[in-house]
Amino acid sequence: IRVQAINSFGVGPFSHSMKAKTKPLPPDPPHLECVVFSYQSLKLKWGEGPSRALIPNPTQFNLQMEDRF
């Protein structure tokens, strides 16, 4: 990329060329499914098969529910 200033004073020179690249896009999230539910709990199934065990630093989520108290 090169940058050039353009304003009410006129047009400035282009900057030196610079190369840059971004990180690749993250993978699509696994499928999330509610397997069992009751008045006070949910059992969620996220992903399929043994690939879940291969994740070295899995992301953990906490489900927070609002109650009447």
All heavy atoms as TSV, in Angstrom:
chain	resi	resn	atom	element	x	y	z
A	1	ILE	N	N	0.843	-1.181	0.000
A	1	ILE	CA	C	0.000	0.000	0.000
A	1	ILE	C	C	0.885	1.239	0.000
A	1	ILE	O	O	2.043	1.206	0.433
A	1	ILE	CB	C	-0.977	0.020	1.208
A	1	ILE	CG1	C	-0.215	0.047	2.520
A	1	ILE	CG2	C	-1.938	-1.117	1.146
A	1	ILE	CD1	C	-1.106	0.247	3.733
A	2	ARG	N	N	0.351	2.310	-0.477
A	2	ARG	CA	C	1.000	3.615	-0.408
A	2	ARG	C	C	-0.049	4.617	0.051
A	2	ARG	O	O	-1.219	4.502	-0.291
A	2	ARG	CB	C	1.548	4.037	-1.772
A	2	ARG	CG	C	2.652	3.157	-2.256
A	2	ARG	CD	C	3.326	3.618	-3.531
A	2	ARG	NE	N	2.477	4.307	-4.475
A	2	ARG	CZ	C	2.937	5.075	-5.460
A	2	ARG	NH1	N	4.220	5.235	-5.637
A	2	ARG	NH2	N	2.116	5.672	-6.282
A	3	VAL	N	N	0.358	5.603	0.812
A	3	VAL	CA	C	-0.557	6.602	1.358
A	3	VAL	C	C	-0.216	7.955	0.755
A	3	VAL	O	O	0.956	8.290	0.571
A	3	VAL	CB	C	-0.438	6.660	2.901
A	3	VAL	CG1	C	-1.355	7.719	3.469
A	3	VAL	CG2	C	-0.748	5.296	3.499
A	4	GLN	N	N	-1.258	8.740	0.471
A	4	GLN	CA	C	-1.077	10.081	-0.060
A	4	GLN	C	C	-2.082	11.008	0.600
A	4	GLN	O	O	-3.260	10.672	0.710
A	4	GLN	CB	C	-1.292	10.079	-1.576
A	4	GLN	CG	C	-1.104	11.424	-2.224
A	4	GLN	CD	C	-1.419	11.383	-3.716
A	4	GLN	OE1	O	-2.329	10.686	-4.142
A	4	GLN	NE2	N	-0.650	12.135	-4.494
A	5	ALA	N	N	-1.616	12.167	1.033
A	5	ALA	CA	C	-2.500	13.155	1.654
A	5	ALA	C	C	-3.092	14.057	0.580
A	5	ALA	O	O	-2.399	14.533	-0.305
A	5	ALA	CB	C	-1.736	13.989	2.663
A	6	ILE	N	N	-4.399	14.275	0.672
A	6	ILE	CA	C	-5.098	15.202	-0.222
A	6	ILE	C	C	-5.994	16.064	0.658
A	6	ILE	O	O	-6.857	15.556	1.361
A	6	ILE	CB	C	-5.950	14.464	-1.272
A	6	ILE	CG1	C	-5.082	13.537	-2.120
A	6	ILE	CG2	C	-6.709	15.453	-2.145
A	6	ILE	CD1	C	-5.867	12.658	-3.075
A	7	ASN	N	N	-5.752	17.381	0.656
A	7	ASN	CA	C	-6.561	18.278	1.473
A	7	ASN	C	C	-6.678	19.639	0.779
A	7	ASN	O	O	-6.321	19.783	-0.402
A	7	ASN	CB	C	-5.984	18.397	2.890
A	7	ASN	CG	C	-4.543	18.873	2.894
A	7	ASN	OD1	O	-4.114	19.594	1.991
A	7	ASN	ND2	N	-3.777	18.463	3.886
A	8	SER	N	N	-7.129	20.642	1.504
A	8	SER	CA	C	-7.339	21.964	0.902
A	8	SER	C	C	-6.035	22.638	0.480
A	8	SER	O	O	-6.048	23.587	-0.301
A	8	SER	CB	C	-8.099	22.865	1.886
A	8	SER	OG	O	-7.351	23.031	3.073
A	9	PHE	N	N	-4.888	22.191	0.984
A	9	PHE	CA	C	-3.595	22.759	0.587
A	9	PHE	C	C	-3.053	22.122	-0.688
A	9	PHE	O	O	-2.089	22.582	-1.258
A	9	PHE	CB	C	-2.559	22.586	1.707
A	9	PHE	CG	C	-2.887	23.409	2.919
A	9	PHE	CD1	C	-3.383	22.808	4.052
A	9	PHE	CD2	C	-2.698	24.779	2.912
A	9	PHE	CE1	C	-3.691	23.559	5.167
A	9	PHE	CE2	C	-3.003	25.543	4.021
A	9	PHE	CZ	C	-3.502	24.933	5.165
A	10	GLY	N	N	-3.624	21.017	-1.085
A	10	GLY	CA	C	-3.166	20.356	-2.296
A	10	GLY	C	C	-2.948	18.870	-2.086
A	10	GLY	O	O	-3.454	18.270	-1.138
A	11	VAL	N	N	-2.162	18.301	-2.984
A	11	VAL	CA	C	-1.886	16.869	-2.976
A	11	VAL	C	C	-0.447	16.646	-2.539
A	11	VAL	O	O	0.476	17.258	-3.078
A	11	VAL	CB	C	-2.110	16.284	-4.390
A	11	VAL	CG1	C	-1.780	14.804	-4.420
A	11	VAL	CG2	C	-3.541	16.511	-4.841
A	12	GLY	N	N	-0.257	15.787	-1.558
A	12	GLY	CA	C	1.085	15.478	-1.076
A	12	GLY	C	C	1.692	14.319	-1.846
A	12	GLY	O	O	1.029	13.660	-2.649
A	13	PRO	N	N	2.966	14.054	-1.586
A	13	PRO	CA	C	3.621	12.933	-2.266
A	13	PRO	C	C	3.150	11.598	-1.681
A	13	PRO	O	O	2.688	11.527	-0.548
A	13	PRO	CB	C	5.102	13.164	-1.976
A	13	PRO	CG	C	5.110	13.897	-0.679
A	13	PRO	CD	C	3.880	14.762	-0.679
A	14	PHE	N	N	3.296	10.548	-2.461
A	14	PHE	CA	C	2.996	9.208	-1.965
A	14	PHE	C	C	4.064	8.792	-0.961
A	14	PHE	O	O	5.235	9.166	-1.078
A	14	PHE	CB	C	2.986	8.193	-3.107
A	14	PHE	CG	C	1.685	8.149	-3.864
A	14	PHE	CD1	C	1.571	8.737	-5.109
A	14	PHE	CD2	C	0.586	7.508	-3.327
A	14	PHE	CE1	C	0.383	8.693	-5.808
A	14	PHE	CE2	C	-0.612	7.452	-4.023
A	14	PHE	CZ	C	-0.710	8.049	-5.264
A	15	SER	N	N	3.665	7.991	0.020
A	15	SER	CA	C	4.621	7.429	0.964
A	15	SER	C	C	5.373	6.291	0.277
A	15	SER	O	O	5.048	5.891	-0.840
A	15	SER	CB	C	3.897	6.891	2.203
A	15	SER	OG	O	3.091	5.780	1.839
A	16	HIS	N	N	6.368	5.756	0.957
A	16	HIS	CA	C	7.066	4.582	0.441
A	16	HIS	C	C	6.096	3.406	0.426
A	16	HIS	O	O	5.167	3.334	1.232
A	16	HIS	CB	C	8.272	4.233	1.328
A	16	HIS	CG	C	9.325	5.283	1.322
A	16	HIS	ND1	N	10.149	5.511	0.245
A	16	HIS	CD2	C	9.690	6.188	2.256
A	16	HIS	CE1	C	10.979	6.501	0.513
A	16	HIS	NE2	N	10.711	6.938	1.737
A	17	SER	N	N	6.302	2.467	-0.471
A	17	SER	CA	C	5.447	1.276	-0.542
A	17	SER	C	C	5.660	0.408	0.687
A	17	SER	O	O	6.762	0.312	1.209
A	17	SER	CB	C	5.789	0.455	-1.783
A	17	SER	OG	O	5.459	1.177	-2.942
A	18	MET	N	N	4.574	-0.210	1.122
A	18	MET	CA	C	4.636	-1.071	2.295
A	18	MET	C	C	3.809	-2.319	2.004
A	18	MET	O	O	2.719	-2.231	1.439
A	18	MET	CB	C	4.068	-0.335	3.505
A	18	MET	CG	C	4.073	-1.140	4.774
A	18	MET	SD	S	3.536	-0.204	6.216
A	18	MET	CE	C	1.812	0.014	5.876
A	19	LYS	N	N	4.336	-3.484	2.367
A	19	LYS	CA	C	3.604	-4.737	2.198
A	19	LYS	C	C	3.099	-5.197	3.554
A	19	LYS	O	O	3.793	-5.081	4.556
A	19	LYS	CB	C	4.509	-5.814	1.595
A	19	LYS	CG	C	4.893	-5.555	0.166
A	19	LYS	CD	C	5.695	-6.707	-0.384
A	19	LYS	CE	C	6.084	-6.441	-1.820
A	19	LYS	NZ	N	6.833	-7.569	-2.394
A	20	ALA	N	N	1.897	-5.726	3.571
A	20	ALA	CA	C	1.305	-6.240	4.809
A	20	ALA	C	C	0.322	-7.346	4.444
A	20	ALA	O	O	-0.186	-7.403	3.329
A	20	ALA	CB	C	0.587	-5.126	5.555
A	21	LYS	N	N	0.088	-8.232	5.397
A	21	LYS	CA	C	-0.944	-9.248	5.186
A	21	LYS	C	C	-1.654	-9.500	6.501
A	21	LYS	O	O	-1.100	-9.304	7.587
A	21	LYS	CB	C	-0.379	-10.530	4.602
A	21	LYS	CG	C	0.630	-11.244	5.452
A	21	LYS	CD	C	1.120	-12.484	4.715
A	21	LYS	CE	C	2.163	-13.215	5.539
A	21	LYS	NZ	N	2.588	-14.450	4.871
A	22	THR	N	N	-2.881	-9.931	6.386
A	22	THR	CA	C	-3.690	-10.190	7.574
A	22	THR	C	C	-3.647	-11.673	7.907
A	22	THR	O	O	-3.268	-12.508	7.086
A	22	THR	CB	C	-5.148	-9.770	7.338
A	22	THR	OG1	O	-5.675	-10.537	6.267
A	22	THR	CG2	C	-5.241	-8.286	7.005
A	23	LYS	N	N	-4.075	-12.004	9.102
A	23	LYS	CA	C	-4.178	-13.402	9.496
A	23	LYS	C	C	-5.344	-14.031	8.751
A	23	LYS	O	O	-6.285	-13.341	8.347
A	23	LYS	CB	C	-4.417	-13.517	11.004
A	23	LYS	CG	C	-3.227	-13.087	11.827
A	23	LYS	CD	C	-3.511	-13.306	13.304
A	23	LYS	CE	C	-2.304	-12.919	14.145
A	23	LYS	NZ	N	-2.539	-13.185	15.565
A	24	PRO	N	N	-5.321	-15.356	8.558
A	24	PRO	CA	C	-6.449	-16.002	7.881
A	24	PRO	C	C	-7.716	-15.923	8.740
A	24	PRO	O	O	-7.656	-15.751	9.958
A	24	PRO	CB	C	-5.990	-17.452	7.712
A	24	PRO	CG	C	-4.916	-17.650	8.718
A	24	PRO	CD	C	-4.280	-16.305	8.941
A	25	LEU	N	N	-8.846	-16.074	8.088
A	25	LEU	CA	C	-10.122	-16.059	8.810
A	25	LEU	C	C	-10.210	-17.256	9.745
A	25	LEU	O	O	-9.674	-18.326	9.443
A	25	LEU	CB	C	-11.282	-16.100	7.819
A	25	LEU	CG	C	-11.454	-14.871	6.932
A	25	LEU	CD1	C	-12.548	-15.126	5.898
A	25	LEU	CD2	C	-11.787	-13.664	7.770
A	26	PRO	N	N	-10.879	-17.104	10.884
A	26	PRO	CA	C	-11.036	-18.253	11.792
A	26	PRO	C	C	-11.982	-19.276	11.173
A	26	PRO	O	O	-12.796	-18.949	10.312
A	26	PRO	CB	C	-11.648	-17.632	13.055
A	26	PRO	CG	C	-12.329	-16.402	12.576
A	26	PRO	CD	C	-11.514	-15.899	11.409
A	27	PRO	N	N	-11.897	-20.534	11.636
A	27	PRO	CA	C	-12.814	-21.551	11.096
A	27	PRO	C	C	-14.239	-21.284	11.554
A	27	PRO	O	O	-14.478	-20.576	12.539
A	27	PRO	CB	C	-12.280	-22.852	11.695
A	27	PRO	CG	C	-11.557	-22.438	12.926
A	27	PRO	CD	C	-10.996	-21.071	12.636
A	28	ASP	N	N	-15.183	-21.851	10.832
A	28	ASP	CA	C	-16.590	-21.730	11.220
A	28	ASP	C	C	-16.808	-22.424	12.565
A	28	ASP	O	O	-16.163	-23.424	12.861
A	28	ASP	CB	C	-17.498	-22.369	10.172
A	28	ASP	CG	C	-17.534	-21.565	8.886
A	28	ASP	OD1	O	-17.273	-20.359	8.934
A	28	ASP	OD2	O	-17.827	-22.170	7.833
A	29	PRO	N	N	-17.704	-21.899	13.401
A	29	PRO	CA	C	-17.960	-22.550	14.696
A	29	PRO	C	C	-18.658	-23.892	14.495
A	29	PRO	O	O	-19.360	-24.096	13.509
A	29	PRO	CB	C	-18.877	-21.558	15.418
A	29	PRO	CG	C	-19.538	-20.802	14.331
A	29	PRO	CD	C	-18.531	-20.715	13.213
A	30	PRO	N	N	-18.467	-24.820	15.437
A	30	PRO	CA	C	-19.174	-26.102	15.328
A	30	PRO	C	C	-20.670	-25.920	15.570
A	30	PRO	O	O	-21.109	-24.922	16.130
A	30	PRO	CB	C	-18.539	-26.957	16.430
A	30	PRO	CG	C	-17.988	-25.982	17.394
A	30	PRO	CD	C	-17.612	-24.764	16.605
A	31	HIS	N	N	-21.437	-26.903	15.167
A	31	HIS	CA	C	-22.889	-26.876	15.323
A	31	HIS	C	C	-23.252	-26.983	16.806
A	31	HIS	O	O	-22.714	-27.823	17.528
A	31	HIS	CB	C	-23.494	-28.047	14.539
A	31	HIS	CG	C	-24.970	-28.137	14.656
A	31	HIS	ND1	N	-25.819	-27.246	14.035
A	31	HIS	CD2	C	-25.758	-29.006	15.323
A	31	HIS	CE1	C	-27.067	-27.575	14.325
A	31	HIS	NE2	N	-27.059	-28.633	15.106
A	32	LEU	N	N	-24.147	-26.130	17.288
A	32	LEU	CA	C	-24.614	-26.166	18.676
A	32	LEU	C	C	-26.051	-26.648	18.698
A	32	LEU	O	O	-26.895	-26.142	17.960
A	32	LEU	CB	C	-24.515	-24.769	19.298
A	32	LEU	CG	C	-24.989	-24.622	20.738
A	32	LEU	CD1	C	-24.137	-25.467	21.674
A	32	LEU	CD2	C	-24.947	-23.168	21.159
A	33	GLU	N	N	-26.319	-27.638	19.550
A	33	GLU	CA	C	-27.650	-28.239	19.616
A	33	GLU	C	C	-28.062	-28.426	21.068
A	33	GLU	O	O	-27.262	-28.846	21.901
A	33	GLU	CB	C	-27.600	-29.594	18.904
A	33	GLU	CG	C	-28.888	-30.336	18.877
A	33	GLU	CD	C	-28.754	-31.690	18.183
A	33	GLU	OE1	O	-27.683	-31.981	17.630
A	33	GLU	OE2	O	-29.734	-32.446	18.221
A	34	CYS	N	N	-29.309	-28.098	21.392
A	34	CYS	CA	C	-29.853	-28.354	22.723
A	34	CYS	C	C	-30.418	-29.764	22.714
A	34	CYS	O	O	-31.399	-30.057	22.036
A	34	CYS	CB	C	-30.932	-27.337	23.070
A	34	CYS	SG	S	-31.601	-27.552	24.729
A	35	VAL	N	N	-29.772	-30.672	23.478
A	35	VAL	CA	C	-30.150	-32.083	23.474
A	35	VAL	C	C	-31.285	-32.355	24.456
A	35	VAL	O	O	-32.243	-33.045	24.130
A	35	VAL	CB	C	-28.922	-32.967	23.810
A	35	VAL	CG1	C	-29.287	-34.431	23.779
A	35	VAL	CG2	C	-27.788	-32.688	22.837
A	36	VAL	N	N	-31.175	-31.829	25.675
A	36	VAL	CA	C	-32.187	-32.037	26.710
A	36	VAL	C	C	-32.397	-30.714	27.433
A	36	VAL	O	O	-31.451	-29.979	27.687
A	36	VAL	CB	C	-31.723	-33.112	27.732
A	36	VAL	CG1	C	-32.761	-33.303	28.821
A	36	VAL	CG2	C	-31.428	-34.432	27.044
A	37	PHE	N	N	-33.640	-30.407	27.773
A	37	PHE	CA	C	-33.901	-29.193	28.562
A	37	PHE	C	C	-34.963	-29.475	29.607
A	37	PHE	O	O	-35.796	-30.368	29.455
A	37	PHE	CB	C	-34.331	-28.026	27.653
A	37	PHE	CG	C	-35.616	-28.257	26.918
A	37	PHE	CD1	C	-36.833	-27.878	27.470
A	37	PHE	CD2	C	-35.609	-28.856	25.669
A	37	PHE	CE1	C	-38.015	-28.086	26.782
A	37	PHE	CE2	C	-36.786	-29.073	24.979
A	37	PHE	CZ	C	-37.999	-28.683	25.541
A	38	SER	N	N	-34.881	-28.749	30.707
A	38	SER	CA	C	-35.903	-28.822	31.746
A	38	SER	C	C	-36.098	-27.419	32.287
A	38	SER	O	O	-35.506	-26.469	31.800
A	38	SER	CB	C	-35.481	-29.796	32.855
A	38	SER	OG	O	-34.423	-29.249	33.618
A	39	TYR	N	N	-36.874	-27.279	33.343
A	39	TYR	CA	C	-37.154	-25.955	33.885
A	39	TYR	C	C	-35.921	-25.293	34.498
A	39	TYR	O	O	-35.884	-24.078	34.649
A	39	TYR	CB	C	-38.293	-26.019	34.902
A	39	TYR	CG	C	-37.908	-26.708	36.199
A	39	TYR	CD1	C	-37.519	-25.961	37.303
A	39	TYR	CD2	C	-37.930	-28.088	36.306
A	39	TYR	CE1	C	-37.159	-26.591	38.487
A	39	TYR	CE2	C	-37.571	-28.718	37.478
A	39	TYR	CZ	C	-37.194	-27.968	38.568
A	39	TYR	OH	O	-36.835	-28.584	39.731
A	40	GLN	N	N	-34.887	-26.059	34.825
A	40	GLN	CA	C	-33.709	-25.442	35.454
A	40	GLN	C	C	-32.377	-25.824	34.818
A	40	GLN	O	O	-31.330	-25.475	35.325
A	40	GLN	CB	C	-33.665	-25.767	36.940
A	40	GLN	CG	C	-33.399	-27.231	37.234
A	40	GLN	CD	C	-33.308	-27.484	38.723
A	40	GLN	OE1	O	-33.612	-26.607	39.518
A	40	GLN	NE2	N	-32.893	-28.667	39.093
A	41	SER	N	N	-32.396	-26.552	33.710
A	41	SER	CA	C	-31.122	-26.955	33.114
A	41	SER	C	C	-31.242	-27.148	31.611
A	41	SER	O	O	-32.331	-27.349	31.074
A	41	SER	CB	C	-30.614	-28.245	33.757
A	41	SER	OG	O	-31.473	-29.319	33.421
A	42	LEU	N	N	-30.091	-27.080	30.958
A	42	LEU	CA	C	-29.965	-27.361	29.530
A	42	LEU	C	C	-28.782	-28.302	29.340
A	42	LEU	O	O	-27.754	-28.140	29.991
A	42	LEU	CB	C	-29.674	-26.085	28.736
A	42	LEU	CG	C	-30.698	-24.969	28.739
A	42	LEU	CD1	C	-30.134	-23.752	28.044
A	42	LEU	CD2	C	-31.971	-25.425	28.059
A	43	LYS	N	N	-28.897	-29.253	28.453
A	43	LYS	CA	C	-27.757	-30.071	28.064
A	43	LYS	C	C	-27.481	-29.740	26.606
A	43	LYS	O	O	-28.319	-29.943	25.740
A	43	LYS	CB	C	-28.045	-31.564	28.225
A	43	LYS	CG	C	-26.848	-32.425	27.861
A	43	LYS	CD	C	-27.109	-33.897	28.130
A	43	LYS	CE	C	-25.893	-34.715	27.764
A	43	LYS	NZ	N	-26.125	-36.150	27.986
A	44	LEU	N	N	-26.284	-29.168	26.358
A	44	LEU	CA	C	-25.930	-28.720	25.029
A	44	LEU	C	C	-24.914	-29.667	24.408
A	44	LEU	O	O	-24.033	-30.181	25.085
A	44	LEU	CB	C	-25.345	-27.301	25.087
A	44	LEU	CG	C	-26.233	-26.239	25.727
A	44	LEU	CD1	C	-25.489	-24.928	25.835
A	44	LEU	CD2	C	-27.515	-26.066	24.947
A	45	LYS	N	N	-25.023	-29.891	23.119
A	45	LYS	CA	C	-24.076	-30.704	22.371
A	45	LYS	C	C	-23.421	-29.771	21.352
A	45	LYS	O	O	-24.102	-29.152	20.537
A	45	LYS	CB	C	-24.810	-31.839	21.670
A	45	LYS	CG	C	-23.929	-32.741	20.844
A	45	LYS	CD	C	-24.805	-33.836	20.232
A	45	LYS	CE	C	-24.045	-34.613	19.194
A	45	LYS	NZ	N	-24.930	-35.560	18.511
A	46	TRP	N	N	-22.101	-29.640	21.437
A	46	TRP	CA	C	-21.384	-28.718	20.565
A	46	TRP	C	C	-20.340	-29.504	19.800
A	46	TRP	O	O	-19.390	-30.014	20.363
A	46	TRP	CB	C	-20.703	-27.656	21.403
A	46	TRP	CG	C	-20.139	-26.514	20.626
A	46	TRP	CD1	C	-19.530	-26.541	19.421
A	46	TRP	CD2	C	-20.131	-25.148	21.018
A	46	TRP	NE1	N	-19.139	-25.298	19.038
A	46	TRP	CE2	C	-19.491	-24.415	19.998
A	46	TRP	CE3	C	-20.591	-24.477	22.142
A	46	TRP	CZ2	C	-19.307	-23.042	20.076
A	46	TRP	CZ3	C	-20.400	-23.112	22.200
A	46	TRP	CH2	C	-19.776	-22.406	21.188
A	47	GLY	N	N	-20.506	-29.599	18.497
A	47	GLY	CA	C	-19.544	-30.311	17.674
A	47	GLY	C	C	-19.863	-31.787	17.599
A	47	GLY	O	O	-20.813	-32.269	18.191
A	48	GLU	N	N	-19.030	-32.490	16.878
A	48	GLU	CA	C	-19.251	-33.912	16.652
A	48	GLU	C	C	-17.987	-34.706	16.923
A	48	GLU	O	O	-16.880	-34.221	16.705
A	48	GLU	CB	C	-19.643	-34.165	15.190
A	48	GLU	CG	C	-20.975	-33.580	14.792
A	48	GLU	CD	C	-22.152	-34.354	15.361
A	48	GLU	OE1	O	-21.984	-35.551	15.668
A	48	GLU	OE2	O	-23.219	-33.755	15.509
A	49	GLY	N	N	-18.108	-35.922	17.394
A	49	GLY	CA	C	-17.060	-36.926	17.459
A	49	GLY	C	C	-15.804	-36.579	18.233
A	49	GLY	O	O	-15.793	-35.699	19.078
A	50	PRO	N	N	-14.694	-37.312	17.924
A	50	PRO	CA	C	-13.455	-37.210	18.702
A	50	PRO	C	C	-12.675	-35.914	18.494
A	50	PRO	O	O	-11.751	-35.641	19.219
A	50	PRO	CB	C	-12.637	-38.396	18.194
A	50	PRO	CG	C	-13.138	-38.644	16.825
A	50	PRO	CD	C	-14.602	-38.282	16.857
A	51	SER	N	N	-13.047	-35.080	17.501
A	51	SER	CA	C	-12.298	-33.841	17.257
A	51	SER	C	C	-12.367	-32.908	18.461
A	51	SER	O	O	-11.496	-32.076	18.658
A	51	SER	CB	C	-12.823	-33.128	16.012
A	51	SER	OG	O	-14.169	-32.749	16.196
A	52	ARG	N	N	-13.406	-33.038	19.284
A	52	ARG	CA	C	-13.512	-32.185	20.474
A	52	ARG	C	C	-12.363	-32.440	21.445
A	52	ARG	O	O	-11.892	-31.540	22.103
A	52	ARG	CB	C	-14.845	-32.420	21.181
A	52	ARG	CG	C	-16.025	-31.947	20.382
A	52	ARG	CD	C	-17.289	-32.129	21.146
A	52	ARG	NE	N	-17.558	-33.556	21.257
A	52	ARG	CZ	C	-18.572	-34.063	21.922
A	52	ARG	NH1	N	-19.404	-33.279	22.542
A	52	ARG	NH2	N	-18.761	-35.363	21.970
A	53	ALA	N	N	-11.890	-33.673	21.532
A	53	ALA	CA	C	-10.826	-34.019	22.480
A	53	ALA	C	C	-9.454	-33.554	22.000
A	53	ALA	O	O	-8.519	-33.508	22.771
A	53	ALA	CB	C	-10.810	-35.522	22.711
A	54	LEU	N	N	-9.320	-33.199	20.741
A	54	LEU	CA	C	-8.027	-32.825	20.185
A	54	LEU	C	C	-7.696	-31.346	20.365
A	54	LEU	O	O	-6.604	-30.918	20.051
A	54	LEU	CB	C	-7.993	-33.162	18.686
A	54	LEU	CG	C	-8.229	-34.624	18.335
A	54	LEU	CD1	C	-8.267	-34.795	16.828
A	54	LEU	CD2	C	-7.158	-35.508	18.949
A	55	ILE	N	N	-8.611	-30.559	20.888
A	55	ILE	CA	C	-8.378	-29.126	21.062
A	55	ILE	C	C	-7.507	-28.918	22.294
A	55	ILE	O	O	-7.907	-29.249	23.414
A	55	ILE	CB	C	-9.709	-28.362	21.206
A	55	ILE	CG1	C	-10.572	-28.578	19.966
A	55	ILE	CG2	C	-9.459	-26.880	21.421
A	55	ILE	CD1	C	-11.971	-28.028	20.088
A	56	PRO	N	N	-6.277	-28.352	22.144
A	56	PRO	CA	C	-5.370	-28.220	23.283
A	56	PRO	C	C	-5.822	-27.185	24.324
A	56	PRO	O	O	-5.644	-27.385	25.505
A	56	PRO	CB	C	-4.050	-27.798	22.643
A	56	PRO	CG	C	-4.423	-27.209	21.330
A	56	PRO	CD	C	-5.677	-27.895	20.899
A	57	ASN	N	N	-6.406	-26.091	23.897
A	57	ASN	CA	C	-6.888	-25.046	24.812
A	57	ASN	C	C	-8.332	-24.721	24.467
A	57	ASN	O	O	-8.612	-23.701	23.842
A	57	ASN	CB	C	-6.027	-23.781	24.696
A	57	ASN	CG	C	-4.616	-24.020	25.147
A	57	ASN	OD1	O	-4.382	-24.667	26.159
A	57	ASN	ND2	N	-3.660	-23.522	24.382
A	58	PRO	N	N	-9.275	-25.575	24.867
A	58	PRO	CA	C	-10.663	-25.340	24.460
A	58	PRO	C	C	-11.234	-24.080	25.121
A	58	PRO	O	O	-10.844	-23.694	26.219
A	58	PRO	CB	C	-11.384	-26.589	24.964
A	58	PRO	CG	C	-10.551	-27.074	26.098
A	58	PRO	CD	C	-9.130	-26.717	25.738
A	59	THR	N	N	-12.140	-23.442	24.426
A	59	THR	CA	C	-12.835	-22.285	24.967
A	59	THR	C	C	-13.966	-22.779	25.852
A	59	THR	O	O	-14.692	-23.685	25.477
A	59	THR	CB	C	-13.413	-21.434	23.831
A	59	THR	OG1	O	-12.341	-21.046	22.968
A	59	THR	CG2	C	-14.110	-20.201	24.357
A	60	GLN	N	N	-14.106	-22.179	27.028
A	60	GLN	CA	C	-15.172	-22.558	27.936
A	60	GLN	C	C	-16.192	-21.435	28.008
A	60	GLN	O	O	-15.834	-20.258	27.958
A	60	GLN	CB	C	-14.618	-22.836	29.327
A	60	GLN	CG	C	-13.702	-24.033	29.368
A	60	GLN	CD	C	-13.239	-24.337	30.786
A	60	GLN	OE1	O	-13.588	-23.643	31.731
A	60	GLN	NE2	N	-12.455	-25.382	30.918
A	61	PHE	N	N	-17.459	-21.814	28.128
A	61	PHE	CA	C	-18.540	-20.848	28.215
A	61	PHE	C	C	-19.348	-21.129	29.473
A	61	PHE	O	O	-19.519	-22.273	29.858
A	61	PHE	CB	C	-19.464	-20.953	26.996
A	61	PHE	CG	C	-18.781	-20.637	25.704
A	61	PHE	CD1	C	-18.177	-21.639	24.961
A	61	PHE	CD2	C	-18.727	-19.337	25.245
A	61	PHE	CE1	C	-17.546	-21.347	23.769
A	61	PHE	CE2	C	-18.094	-19.035	24.056
A	61	PHE	CZ	C	-17.500	-20.040	23.319
A	62	ASN	N	N	-19.845	-20.100	30.106
A	62	ASN	CA	C	-20.743	-20.232	31.250
A	62	ASN	C	C	-22.125	-19.761	30.826
A	62	ASN	O	O	-22.275	-18.656	30.315
A	62	ASN	CB	C	-20.271	-19.380	32.436
A	62	ASN	CG	C	-18.992	-19.901	33.020
A	62	ASN	OD1	O	-18.781	-21.097	33.115
A	62	ASN	ND2	N	-18.112	-18.999	33.401
A	63	LEU	N	N	-23.112	-20.596	31.040
A	63	LEU	CA	C	-24.486	-20.239	30.738
A	63	LEU	C	C	-25.104	-19.616	31.974
A	63	LEU	O	O	-25.116	-20.228	33.038
A	63	LEU	CB	C	-25.273	-21.488	30.320
A	63	LEU	CG	C	-26.746	-21.280	30.036
A	63	LEU	CD1	C	-26.937	-20.351	28.843
A	63	LEU	CD2	C	-27.434	-22.603	29.817
A	64	GLN	N	N	-25.572	-18.401	31.853
A	64	GLN	CA	C	-26.174	-17.716	32.987
A	64	GLN	C	C	-27.664	-17.604	32.730
A	64	GLN	O	O	-28.097	-17.194	31.663
A	64	GLN	CB	C	-25.583	-16.332	33.176
A	64	GLN	CG	C	-24.114	-16.377	33.519
A	64	GLN	CD	C	-23.558	-14.985	33.747
A	64	GLN	OE1	O	-24.217	-13.984	33.541
A	64	GLN	NE2	N	-22.328	-14.935	34.184
A	65	MET	N	N	-28.443	-17.996	33.745
A	65	MET	CA	C	-29.886	-17.933	33.629
A	65	MET	C	C	-30.436	-16.977	34.679
A	65	MET	O	O	-29.914	-16.909	35.789
A	65	MET	CB	C	-30.489	-19.327	33.817
A	65	MET	CG	C	-30.060	-20.314	32.751
A	65	MET	SD	S	-30.669	-21.979	33.031
A	65	MET	CE	C	-32.418	-21.736	32.923
A	66	GLU	N	N	-31.461	-16.272	34.331
A	66	GLU	CA	C	-32.086	-15.344	35.265
A	66	GLU	C	C	-33.181	-16.088	36.025
A	66	GLU	O	O	-33.951	-16.846	35.442
A	66	GLU	CB	C	-32.706	-14.186	34.475
A	66	GLU	CG	C	-33.334	-13.135	35.338
A	66	GLU	CD	C	-33.878	-11.993	34.495
A	66	GLU	OE1	O	-33.222	-11.629	33.510
A	66	GLU	OE2	O	-34.963	-11.517	34.835
A	67	ASP	N	N	-33.215	-15.906	37.341
A	67	ASP	CA	C	-34.293	-16.514	38.105
A	67	ASP	C	C	-35.140	-15.413	38.767
A	67	ASP	O	O	-34.786	-14.252	38.725
A	67	ASP	CB	C	-33.785	-17.530	39.130
A	67	ASP	CG	C	-32.925	-16.909	40.215
A	67	ASP	OD1	O	-33.052	-15.692	40.460
A	67	ASP	OD2	O	-32.146	-17.645	40.825
A	68	ARG	N	N	-36.196	-15.793	39.376
A	68	ARG	CA	C	-37.119	-14.793	39.940
A	68	ARG	C	C	-36.626	-14.181	41.234
A	68	ARG	O	O	-37.207	-13.230	41.731
A	68	ARG	CB	C	-38.491	-15.421	40.127
A	68	ARG	CG	C	-38.485	-16.631	41.019
A	68	ARG	CD	C	-39.801	-17.338	40.962
A	68	ARG	NE	N	-39.562	-18.743	41.312
A	68	ARG	CZ	C	-40.417	-19.497	41.936
A	68	ARG	NH1	N	-41.583	-19.016	42.269
A	68	ARG	NH2	N	-40.131	-20.733	42.207
A	69	PHE	N	N	-35.540	-14.702	41.831
A	69	PHE	CA	C	-35.034	-14.135	43.076
A	69	PHE	C	C	-33.856	-13.218	42.782
A	69	PHE	O	O	-33.182	-12.756	43.612
A	69	PHE	CB	C	-34.618	-15.249	44.040
A	69	PHE	CG	C	-35.777	-16.161	44.377
A	69	PHE	CD1	C	-35.775	-17.473	43.949
A	69	PHE	CD2	C	-36.855	-15.691	45.083
A	69	PHE	CE1	C	-36.824	-18.304	44.255
A	69	PHE	CE2	C	-37.911	-16.535	45.389
A	69	PHE	CZ	C	-37.895	-17.846	44.966
